[in-house]
Amino acid sequence: MAVPVVDADTCTGCELCTQIAENTFAMNDDGVAVVQDPAGDDQDTIQEAIDSCPVSAISWSE
């Protein structure tokens, strides 16, 4: 099963992913997005967050 992952070195902290897939992504204390629940939202919503990331910091991992 594929799960979303965030590249912390690439993330700029824009928070788009947390607005789109709020049950999957959260911001950590450093202002970087993290996956809080890989199954928090349906795959289409998570994909929308991935596609919306302006720096392509989110991807699927097997």
N, C-alpha and C positions, 0 to 999 in steps of 0.2 A: 504494500500500500504506500503510495506516495504521500509525503508530508511536506508542508511548506517549511522553508528555512530562510533565515535572514542573514546576509553577510554584514556583520556589524561594522566592518571596516569601510563598507561602501555606503551604508545607511546615513542619510543626512538629517534624520529626525523630523521629516516634514509632517508626519502623523497621518498621511492619507490612508495607509493600510489599516490603522486603528479606527478610522472613521468608516471605512467600507466594510471591514470584517472585524467588528469590535469584539467578537467572542473568541477570535483566533489570535489577534495581535494586541500587544500592549507596549507601552514605552517603559524602558528601565530607568534607573536613577541617573544614568549617563545621557539620557535623551536619545537613546537608540531603540529601534523597534526590536521586539523579541516575540517568539511564538509562545503564547501562554497556554493555548490548547489547540493542537493540530487538527482536531475535529470539531472545533467550536462553531464553525460555519460550514455551509455546504460548499462543495468544490467549486461551483460556479462563482460564488461570492469571493472565495479565496483567490480564484483565478482573476477576478476583476481587480482585486487588491494588487496582485502580482503585476498585472498589465498597467495599472495606474502608477506604479512606483516610478518616479522620474529618473532615478539612477539605477534601475534594474537590480536592486539589492535583494529582491526576494525571488526564490525559485522553488521548484519541486525537487525533492530528494527521495530516492527509493529506500 
